[in-house]
Amino acid sequence: MKKFKVTINNKSYEVEVEEMGAASVSTTTPAEEKVEKTTVEKPQAVPGDVEGEEILAPLPGTISLQVAEGDTVSEGDTIFILEAMKMENEIAATASGTVKAIYVSDGDSVDTGDVLAVIG
């Protein structure tokens, strides 16, 4: 047994502590490695690349294509489905015509305002 003198609120106490003989465990934690992040920017449609009505992403999410380049669509047709916050949002054609260009692929993440396609 080991004896210790402990003072609490200016009052001294004598304390005995029994050593139980349990094995001590020592552990080591490896140092955290620093990982450099690289940012890759998605290529955006250059204004004027293709003439026609641009279809923009209304909010950030994951895109699913419902049409292909060259398809003919009518105003109001669903051309993309955007999954955001566990909800599927239909993105409709804002004009009738032919899908001239699609700037995204199935499963791509998009941000608000990204150009998804051009209809002309």
C-alpha positions as CSV (number, residue, x, y, z in Angstrom):
1,M,0.0,0.0,0.0
2,K,1.1,3.5,-0.8
3,K,0.2,6.4,1.4
4,F,-0.5,9.9,0.1
5,K,-1.3,13.2,1.8
6,V,-4.1,15.1,0.0
7,T,-5.2,18.6,0.8
8,I,-8.8,19.7,-0.1
9,N,-10.1,23.1,1.0
10,N,-7.2,23.6,3.3
11,K,-8.0,20.4,5.1
12,S,-5.4,17.6,4.9
13,Y,-6.3,13.9,4.5
14,E,-4.1,10.8,4.6
15,V,-5.0,8.4,1.9
16,E,-3.8,4.8,1.4
17,V,-3.9,3.3,-2.2
18,E,-3.6,-0.4,-2.8
19,E,-1.7,-1.4,-5.9
20,M,-3.6,-4.1,-7.7
21,G,-0.8,-5.3,-9.8
22,A,-2.7,-5.1,-13.1
23,A,-0.6,-4.8,-16.2
24,S,-0.3,-1.4,-17.6
25,V,-1.2,-0.9,-21.2
26,S,0.8,1.5,-23.3
27,T,-0.4,2.5,-26.7
28,T,1.0,4.6,-29.5
29,T,-0.9,6.5,-32.1
30,P,0.7,7.1,-35.5
31,A,1.2,10.7,-36.5
32,E,-1.5,12.0,-38.8
33,E,-0.3,12.2,-42.4
34,K,-1.0,15.4,-44.3
35,V,-2.7,14.7,-47.6
36,E,-2.7,17.5,-50.2
37,K,-6.0,18.0,-51.9
38,T,-6.1,18.8,-55.6
39,T,-9.0,20.5,-57.1
40,V,-10.2,19.7,-60.6
41,E,-12.6,22.1,-62.2
42,K,-15.3,20.7,-64.4
43,P,-15.2,22.2,-67.9
44,Q,-18.2,24.4,-68.5
45,A,-19.9,25.3,-71.7
46,V,-18.3,28.3,-73.2
47,P,-21.0,30.9,-74.0
48,G,-21.7,30.9,-77.7
49,D,-20.3,27.3,-78.2
50,V,-23.7,26.1,-79.4
51,E,-26.7,28.3,-80.3
52,G,-29.9,27.6,-78.5
53,E,-31.7,27.5,-75.2
54,E,-29.4,26.6,-72.3
55,I,-30.8,24.2,-69.6
56,L,-29.3,25.1,-66.2
57,A,-29.1,23.1,-63.0
58,P,-31.6,24.7,-60.6
59,L,-29.7,23.3,-57.5
60,P,-26.7,21.1,-56.7
61,G,-27.1,17.4,-56.9
62,T,-26.5,14.2,-59.0
63,I,-27.7,14.1,-62.6
64,S,-29.4,11.4,-64.5
65,L,-29.9,11.7,-68.3
66,Q,-33.3,11.1,-69.9
67,V,-32.3,12.1,-73.4
68,A,-29.3,11.9,-75.8
69,E,-27.8,14.4,-78.1
70,G,-29.8,14.6,-81.3
71,D,-33.1,13.7,-79.7
72,T,-36.1,15.8,-80.5
73,V,-37.9,17.2,-77.4
74,S,-41.0,19.3,-76.8
75,E,-41.3,22.0,-74.2
76,G,-42.1,20.5,-70.8
77,D,-40.6,17.0,-71.6
78,T,-38.4,15.7,-68.8
79,I,-34.8,15.7,-70.0
80,F,-32.9,15.2,-66.8
81,I,-33.6,14.0,-63.3
82,L,-31.6,15.7,-60.6
83,E,-31.2,13.9,-57.2
84,A,-30.7,16.4,-54.4
85,M,-31.3,15.8,-50.7
86,K,-32.7,12.3,-51.4
87,M,-35.4,13.8,-53.7
88,E,-35.6,13.3,-57.4
89,N,-36.4,16.6,-59.3
90,E,-37.4,16.5,-62.9
91,I,-35.7,19.1,-65.2
92,A,-38.0,19.9,-68.1
93,A,-37.1,21.2,-71.6
94,T,-37.8,25.0,-71.6
95,A,-38.2,25.0,-75.4
96,S,-39.1,22.6,-78.2
97,G,-36.3,21.4,-80.6
98,T,-33.4,19.1,-80.9
99,V,-30.9,18.5,-78.1
100,K,-27.8,20.0,-79.7
101,A,-25.3,19.4,-76.8
102,I,-25.2,17.7,-73.4
103,Y,-22.4,18.8,-71.1
104,V,-22.9,16.2,-68.3
105,S,-22.9,12.5,-68.0
106,D,-25.0,10.1,-65.9
107,G,-24.0,10.3,-62.2
108,D,-22.2,13.6,-62.5
109,S,-22.4,16.1,-59.6
110,V,-23.6,19.5,-60.7
111,D,-23.8,22.9,-59.0
112,T,-26.5,25.5,-59.2
113,G,-26.3,27.3,-62.5
114,D,-24.2,24.7,-64.4
115,V,-25.1,24.4,-68.0
116,L,-26.5,20.9,-68.5
117,A,-27.6,21.0,-72.2
118,V,-28.5,23.2,-75.1
119,I,-31.8,22.8,-77.1
120,G,-32.1,24.4,-80.5
